[in-house]
Each structure stands twice: as C-alpha cells, then as structure tokens.
C-alpha cells in the first residue's frame, strides 16, 4: 500500500514536471519569436522559466531518489560479502540523510529570509524559489528513511543490496582478456 502511494505521488510529480517543461518551452520560444519578429517580448518569461527549471530539477531528483537513479560507484561494493554491503549501504544512507538535512535547513532558512522579498519582474515572493529545496529535502528524506528502515529490518534481499544499474560490465573488466588482433593498429605518422 505504501509503495502504491509512493508510485502514485511520483507519477503526479512526473506530470508536474511535464507541465512545467511545456510552460517553459512555450514561454521561451514565444519570447524568442516575439523579440525577433515583433521587437517585443514577454517580461516574465525569463524569471518564470528560471524558477520552473529549478523546480523541475528538484522534482526530478525526488523521482530519482525513489528509483535509485542517482550516480553511484559499486566497484568495491560488489566484491564485499552481503553483511559488509549492508553496513556500507546503511552508512551511505546516513550520509545522504545528513546532506539532505543540510539542504533542508539551508533552503528553509533562505525561504524564511526571502519571504518578504519580491522578485523583480513578477513581484512574487522569492521564497518560492527556495521552497523547491525544502520540498526536495522533505520528500527525499522520507524516501531515504524508508529505504534505511527496510535495509535495517531485513526487508531488502541480498541480491538487491547493490542498487546501481549497468555496472555489471565494469565489475568484470579485470576478468576480460583483450583480443589484440581485433584492435586497430597504430602506425606512426609518416612525414
């Protein structure tokens, strides 16, 4: 039930990202056309597009945390026994939660400081800009806590401890033999 709720929230986040991207494209393209064709423009286009870009980035990062889609290095992790993998994963979740806390406290402080500050063109509160960091930190913090709970309570099977994808090819590099005949030969340049 909890997984279904999280999946539904992520689908709505993806819809919001798509809508924000569409608005951004229309505003920027419309502004370019107006500037070149009619020597005018949309005054709020640049400011709103910049804010939407920041919100798209942070909302997309929430979905990436849910899908374990961020970059990771597992070259050493794959060589460890499952108990050591669990310890490393718990430590990494602790570090991610600490970074998320730092982001939350900084973004919240900036949102409070800029609550009464008006944006130059739209006149909207600049706190909207910093609220994206607060939303990301809260959502990703909850997801990280849930993942850590599942790890510590033994709900994560051993075969799912390594959470990065596409690393199997890199992990087997030392075992591969290069076929030197298949490689192109390098000839020194002739003068």
Buried (B, 14 or more C-beta within 10 A) or exposed (E): EEEEEBEEBBEEBEEEBEEBBEEBEEBBEEBEEBEEEEEEBBEBBBBBBEBBBBBBEBBBBBBBBBEEBEEEEBEEBBEBEEEEBBEBBEEBBEEBBEBBEEBBEBBBEBBEEBEEEEBEEBEBBBBBBBBBBBBBBBBBBBBBEBBBEEBEEEEBEEEEBBBBEEBEEEBEEEEEEEEEEEEEEEEEEEE
